Amino acid sequence: MGCCLSKSQYSDSDSAAQQQQQAPQLHVHVYDDDDDDKILGKAYEDIKLHFTIAEELGRGEFGRIYLCTENSTGLQFACKSISKTSKSDEGYLKREHCDGGTLVDRISDRERYTEKAAASVFRSVVNALHACHSNGIMHRDLKPENFIFTTATLKASDFGLAFFFEEGNVYEEVVGTPLYMAPELLGPCKYGKEIDIWSAGLILPIDTAVISRVKQFRAMSKLKKLALKVIVENLPAEEIQKHKETFKQMDTNDSGTHTYDVFKAGLSKLGSTLTEVDVKQYMQAADIDGNGTIDYIEFITCTMQRHKLERFQHLHKAFQYFDKNNDQYITADELEAAFKEYNMGDDATIKEIMFEVDRDKDGRISYEEFCATMKTGTHLRGTSYRNLSHIFIGKGKTFSQQ
């Protein structure tokens, strides 16, 4: 799900995809009890006159996301509700419901891409980037996870760090995901729209599924790694069967665990040409409990598709594991107890997690804070200049611009 500024067609076959462009569409639904009955010249309307809001799809940093159906057409959308902190107002943003998974997931499902297929995907990425820059928007967080599919259509998403830029201006805010950040963001920070081009270029070298996912996993926080492991431990056997088979294929000595040598040999069987330093770093990342080996649960945790593990029901179950007294909050003591069960973490780790995740600094982690970390735990987030999410206001009525 996300505000999409381009629509380009991608074929899952090796043939080049036919590209299509579509004008940007933004749908905003606003509730307001004030006397003013218009916004941007448009009259307010009750959202329930036009949409039926169904089950919750998930929760993010700024609100909850629901599946909604347009009453007149039967079309389904994702509807994000955003509560204002100043008073009990709630705004709604209606967006396209994209249920085809991310580009990372599509890469993983295919395992390998031919050069022609990779070129087809990258053409869609470039078209989306061109649409953004042509409309004066710098994305600032381009990566495979932020490109999503609706069946065969690839779209850019997650504009939480995006803002409107002016040609020739230089910007200094450090934001983005470390693995895809341009060099301009790593030194004295002065950049323009070119940082998006650099990030897009890093998407092109499409790796094998296992290596790609381990790379992502390495950049995650310890809290997110443990939470994902808890989720995997509770998945039905049929959901992890394919990944267990991959684990067995890499287990060259049939020991049931991967030592460094087994892990290195297994990656080579999958076509890896990683350096020894890289293999050691990935081994360290996948060995969640730090015992020197990787069992199949740890392997699945770091190689399974993120969108499958981060579904709403899985996140809620993981939160309940940490929330020992079931009071809807995670305290430092509960966090410490959970980490000790897996022989992980120390006092410094617990303090670091509380500092990063407890955003309102009340000494505990709410479910919303937990979900925000699970969804955005690998980002470097600052305050965006003209963040696109700052357009939702009001209560009780609806505004739609198309």
Buried (B, 14 or more C-beta within 10 A) or exposed (E): BBBBBBBBBBEBEEEEBEBEEEEBBBBBBBBBEEEEEEBEEBEBBEBEEBBBBEEEBBBBBBBBBBBBBBEEEEEBBBBBBBBBEEEEBBBBBBBBBBBBBBBBBBBBEEEEBEEEBBBBBBBBBBBBBBBBBEEEBBBBBBBBBBBBBBEEBBBBBBBBBBBEBEEEEEBEBEBBBEEBBBEBBEEEBEBBBEBBBBBBBBBEEBBBBBBBBBBBBBBBBBBBBBBBBBBBBEBEEEEBEEBBEBBEEBBBEEEEBBBBEBBBBBBBEBEBEBEEEBBBBBBEBBBBBEEEBBBBBBBBBBBBBBBBBBEBEBBBBBBBBBBBEEEEBBBBEBBBEBBEEBEBBEEEBBEBBBEBBBBEEEEBBBBBBBBBBBBBBBBBBEEBEEBBBEBBBBBBBBBBEE
